[in-house]
């Protein structure tokens, strides 16, 4: 694999060269959040109630339609 940078990558590095290796700022006002609390903040949640049921219903209907299509194709072949 070629390790050479593309022109776009070179321009990006040049554009952000002043901050690319900067230290992460540490707040004196707010203590760092512990890893468990931070992870909980980004864990998945059910933002749309009923979404899973809707997806499952659509999948079931698709499977039925696919089976009917297969039966229809068998009848055409006969």
Backbone as CSV, one residue per row, in Angstrom:
resi,resn,N_x,N_y,N_z,CA_x,CA_y,CA_z,C_x,C_y,C_z
1,UNK,0.844,-1.182,0.000,0.000,0.000,0.000,0.886,1.239,0.000
2,UNK,0.489,2.235,-0.741,1.258,3.456,-0.879,1.004,4.368,0.319
3,UNK,2.076,4.796,0.997,1.946,5.633,2.190,2.046,7.123,1.894
4,UNK,2.078,7.504,0.628,2.183,8.913,0.268,0.857,9.611,0.531
5,UNK,0.943,10.864,0.983,-0.256,11.651,1.249,-0.809,12.231,-0.043
6,UNK,-2.121,12.316,-0.115,-2.749,12.960,-1.266,-2.618,14.471,-1.099
7,UNK,-2.874,15.200,-2.162,-2.815,16.663,-2.090,-3.826,17.186,-1.073
8,UNK,-5.003,16.576,-1.039,-6.042,17.001,-0.096,-5.568,16.804,1.343
9,UNK,-4.927,15.671,1.611,-4.405,15.402,2.957,-3.308,16.396,3.327
10,UNK,-2.439,16.694,2.384,-1.366,17.662,2.633,-1.938,19.040,2.958
11,UNK,-2.961,19.455,2.200,-3.589,20.752,2.452,-4.271,20.787,3.815
12,UNK,-4.887,19.683,4.194,-5.555,19.609,5.498,-4.542,19.723,6.622
13,UNK,-3.430,19.018,6.502,-2.379,19.083,7.522,-1.834,20.508,7.620
14,UNK,-1.614,21.136,6.475,-1.107,22.510,6.470,-2.116,23.458,7.111
15,UNK,-3.386,23.271,6.786,-4.449,24.144,7.296,-4.544,24.085,8.822
16,UNK,-4.386,22.891,9.393,-4.560,22.707,10.831,-3.240,22.488,11.577
17,UNK,-2.125,22.825,10.956,-0.823,22.557,11.573,-0.631,23.286,12.900
18,UNK,-1.307,24.416,13.081,-1.145,25.166,14.326,-1.854,24.509,15.512
19,UNK,-2.814,23.627,15.250,-3.554,22.997,16.359,-3.460,21.478,16.373
20,UNK,-2.893,20.893,15.330,-2.935,19.430,15.186,-2.256,18.707,16.351
21,UNK,-1.202,19.274,16.904,-0.484,18.633,18.010,-0.699,19.353,19.341
22,UNK,-1.705,20.214,19.402,-1.961,20.977,20.630,-2.476,20.061,21.736
23,UNK,-2.151,20.420,22.964,-2.647,19.672,24.116,-4.141,19.949,24.279
24,UNK,-4.850,18.966,24.770,-6.275,19.136,25.036,-6.411,20.085,26.222
25,UNK,-7.276,21.107,26.107,-7.429,22.036,27.228,-8.064,21.352,28.437
26,UNK,-7.610,21.722,29.617,-8.147,21.175,30.861,-8.867,22.304,31.580
27,UNK,-10.135,22.081,31.898,-10.933,23.100,32.563,-10.589,23.179,34.044
28,UNK,-10.391,24.381,34.519,-10.171,24.592,35.948,-11.514,24.735,36.668
29,UNK,-12.546,25.030,35.897,-13.878,25.270,36.451,-14.678,23.978,36.604
30,UNK,-14.532,23.067,35.650,-15.306,21.825,35.642,-14.367,20.625,35.728
31,UNK,-14.540,19.769,36.738,-13.681,18.576,36.822,-14.012,17.592,35.696
32,UNK,-13.046,16.777,35.342,-13.256,15.778,34.291,-14.328,14.781,34.728
33,UNK,-15.186,14.405,33.792,-16.244,13.433,34.074,-15.631,12.035,34.109
34,UNK,-16.071,11.202,35.055,-15.521,9.847,35.099,-15.999,9.055,33.879
35,UNK,-15.262,8.020,33.544,-15.504,7.277,32.303,-16.892,6.644,32.239
36,UNK,-17.413,6.161,33.359,-18.736,5.527,33.358,-19.834,6.544,33.039
37,UNK,-19.754,7.722,33.622,-20.758,8.759,33.346,-20.644,9.231,31.902
38,UNK,-19.413,9.366,31.430,-19.206,9.804,30.046,-19.745,8.760,29.063
39,UNK,-19.490,7.491,29.341,-19.981,6.416,28.474,-21.503,6.390,28.465
40,UNK,-22.124,6.611,29.632,-23.589,6.599,29.712,-24.186,7.710,28.861
41,UNK,-23.480,8.811,28.753,-23.960,9.940,27.969,-24.077,9.584,26.485
42,UNK,-23.216,8.705,26.024,-23.184,8.362,24.607,-23.741,6.977,24.306
43,UNK,-24.304,6.320,25.305,-24.850,4.980,25.075,-26.134,5.078,24.255
44,UNK,-26.468,4.026,23.526,-27.674,4.055,22.704,-28.924,4.174,23.566
45,UNK,-29.934,4.794,23.002,-31.207,4.911,23.691,-32.317,4.886,22.648
46,UNK,-33.527,4.608,23.093,-34.669,4.527,22.181,-35.243,5.928,21.987
47,UNK,-34.676,6.661,21.056,-35.131,8.024,20.810,-36.510,8.035,20.161
48,UNK,-36.797,7.028,19.395,-38.079,6.950,18.700,-38.871,5.779,19.250
49,UNK,-39.878,6.067,20.049,-40.682,4.978,20.595,-41.464,4.330,19.463
50,UNK,-41.480,3.017,19.461,-42.188,2.272,18.430,-41.377,2.016,17.178
51,UNK,-40.186,2.579,17.094,-39.367,2.424,15.892,-39.025,0.966,15.638
52,UNK,-38.569,0.268,16.681,-38.194,-1.142,16.525,-39.381,-1.971,16.047
53,UNK,-40.572,-1.711,16.595,-41.772,-2.437,16.172,-42.086,-2.167,14.705
54,UNK,-41.931,-0.917,14.286,-42.191,-0.552,12.892,-41.211,-1.244,11.955
55,UNK,-39.950,-1.268,12.328,-38.932,-1.933,11.507,-39.225,-3.425,11.423
56,UNK,-39.566,-4.034,12.550,-39.871,-5.466,12.568,-41.088,-5.773,11.697
57,UNK,-42.113,-4.939,11.781,-43.314,-5.129,10.972,-42.993,-5.008,9.479
58,UNK,-42.195,-4.019,9.124,-41.806,-3.836,7.721,-40.999,-5.029,7.234
59,UNK,-40.104,-5.547,8.089,-39.313,-6.721,7.718,-40.216,-7.923,7.490
60,UNK,-41.172,-8.138,8.404,-42.094,-9.266,8.266,-42.887,-9.171,6.968
61,UNK,-43.360,-7.958,6.640,-44.121,-7.768,5.404,-43.237,-8.026,4.188
62,UNK,-41.992,-7.595,4.246,-41.061,-7.822,3.146,-40.849,-9.316,2.926
63,UNK,-40.673,-10.065,4.015,-40.472,-11.514,3.912,-41.699,-12.169,3.286
64,UNK,-42.898,-11.755,3.708,-44.132,-12.306,3.122,-44.201,-12.003,1.631
65,UNK,-43.908,-10.748,1.273,-43.932,-10.358,-0.139,-42.917,-11.157,-0.944
66,UNK,-41.764,-11.388,-0.368,-40.721,-12.155,-1.042,-41.170,-13.596,-1.265
67,UNK,-41.822,-14.179,-0.264,-42.328,-15.549,-0.399,-43.406,-15.617,-1.476
68,UNK,-44.317,-14.627,-1.483,-45.360,-14.596,-2.514,-44.753,-14.444,-3.902
69,UNK,-43.731,-13.625,-4.018,-43.055,-13.440,-5.296,-42.433,-14.754,-5.757
70,UNK,-41.799,-15.467,-4.815,-41.199,-16.761,-5.155,-42.243,-17.747,-5.642
71,UNK,-43.405,-17.784,-4.962,-44.491,-18.671,-5.397,-44.995,-18.260,-6.771
72,UNK,-45.115,-16.965,-6.993,-45.571,-16.454,-8.286,-44.595,-16.860,-9.394
73,UNK,-43.300,-16.763,-9.125,-42.296,-17.134,-10.121,-42.334,-18.631,-10.406
74,UNK,-42.610,-19.452,-9.376,-42.728,-20.897,-9.587,-43.903,-21.205,-10.504
75,UNK,-45.018,-20.497,-10.329,-46.198,-20.707,-11.173,-45.925,-20.308,-12.616
76,UNK,-45.134,-19.277,-12.810,-44.794,-18.841,-14.165,-43.920,-19.891,-14.841
77,UNK,-42.987,-20.471,-14.084,-42.074,-21.465,-14.639,-42.791,-22.759,-15.017
78,UNK,-43.919,-23.052,-14.353,-44.634,-24.314,-14.625,-45.381,-24.302,-15.914
